[in-house]
Amino acid sequence: MDYILALLGTLIEDEKNVRITFVVLTGLSILIFALASMVLLSEMSSPLRRRINGMIHREPQRAAIGPGNLDNFSKVIDPVSKYVMPSKEWELSNTSKKLVHAGYRSSSAVKDFYAIKVVLAILLPVLVLTAAQWMPELSRSKILFALLFAAGAGLMLPSMILERLVLTRTNTLRRSFPDALDLLVVCVEAGLGLTAALQRVADELYVSHPELSEELALIGVEVRAGVSRVQALRNMAERTGLDDIRGMVALLDQSVRFGTSIADTLRVYSEEFRDKRMQQAEETAAKIGTKLIFPLTFCMWPSFFLVAIGPAILRVFKAFGGV
């Protein structure tokens, strides 16, 4: 580090600019490392590689449900999590539900989440103090404000990331549900039972929609473990948090109770779901005109005003200037 500072000192005379350049280069190095890690992870999780791994190790891969397999991390962070868990049951329940909706179903996911918040609340102020040593011109009040901001960011950042993960996964499941519903209708009408049809749909969606495939495969695992089929469907509705899946589960529950045809029930729900999607698309299209008012007003209208009225205003100024 001293060598790098000395090298920058030979290129830049101002000591303050040397420190700023060093901080910028450090940030760029971290950013490049993060981008390279993201590229490597995306290559490791490519659809082709998932398909090959699923063909070779399908059952063990399905057994490790989603991203909630954090046992090694839990062993490291468990001593910290004991002291940071909230005492209110409703807060624990709400956090646990969000983690499940985000795909983290490990038994220690809640403890890990609150432990991460505390670790970040301590680590970020330490990083701020370390960076403040390179900036002696900062006053104590500014450093204190930066410490408070870093601590607050450490507490709030995991919650914000969790909300984003829940929204992303929910939208992914919502987009993949129509394909799964159509495949389920075809499988049931072809003569398969509901459990076998769900497993078949899970196998077919393994590459294109892995999140929903995982949820459907988990139904078969629960049924084989002794859970009733209706309860397994209800568990899937709770894990996903989607109203569309919850409505399908309610219809299947009524169909099983009253002995009606599951194929007819799924066909009717599929038609109603198509109508609902069409209505949502029409609603979104109807809102476009209102949403375009703001970009048209702030972007298009000033340009039109300058082109259409600008020359006339210039002529008026020129005429009054010659008087």
C-alpha positions, 0 to 999 in steps of 0.5 A: 500500500505504501508503495502504491501511495509513493507511486501515486505521489510521484505522478500527482503533486497534491497529497489530497488528490493522491488520497482521493485517487487511491480511494477511487482505484480501490473502489474500482478494484472492488467493483471489477472483482464483484462484476467478475464474481457475478459473471462466474456465478451466472456461468455456473448457474446457466440453464444448460449446466443446471439441466446436466446437473439435474440429469446426473444428480436430480434427487439430491439436488431437489433435496436441497431446497432452494437457497435456504441451505446455509448450514455452514454459514449458520454454524459460524454466525450462530453465536451472534444470532442468539443476542440479536433475535427480536422478542416479539413473535409478530416480528419474527413471524413477518420476517420468517414469512418474507424469508420463505417468500424469498426462497430461504427456508432453512430453520436458521434463516431468521437467526442468520438474517438478524445476525447479518444486520448486526454484523453490517451495523458494526462492520460499516462504521468500522470501514467508515473509521478506516476511510476517515484516517485517509481524510484528515480534513473531515471534521468530527461532526462529519465523521460522527454523521457518517458513522451514524449513517453507516450504522443505520444503513447496516440495519436497513440494507438487509431488509431492503435487499430482502424486500427486493428478493421477495418482489423479484421471486414473486414476479418470477413465479407469477410469470411462470404460473400460466405455463405451469397451469396450461401444462397441468391441464394437459397432463390431467386431461391426458389421464395422469393423477394430480400428484403425478401431473404436478411432478411431470410439470415440475420436470418439464419446467426444470430449465425454463422456470426453476423456481416454480419447478422447485415448488411443484417438486416439493409437493411430491416430496411432501406427499411421499413423506405422508402429508396430504395432497391438499395440505401440500398444495396449501403449503405451496401457496403459503411458500409462494405468497401468490393469490393466483396459486392460492385460488387454484389450491382452493378450487382443487380443495373443493374439487377433492372434497365434493368429488368433481372432476379435477380436469374440468376444475383446472380447465375452468380456472385456466380460462378464468385466469386467461380472462384475468390476465387479459383484463390486467393487460387492458388495465395496464394499457389504459394507464399508459396515457396517464403515465405519459403525461409526465415525460411528455410535459417535462421532456417533449413540451419544452423542446416543442416550445423552443422550436415553435415559439422560440423564433417568434420570441427572438423576433419580438426581442429584436423588434423591441431592441431596434425601437 
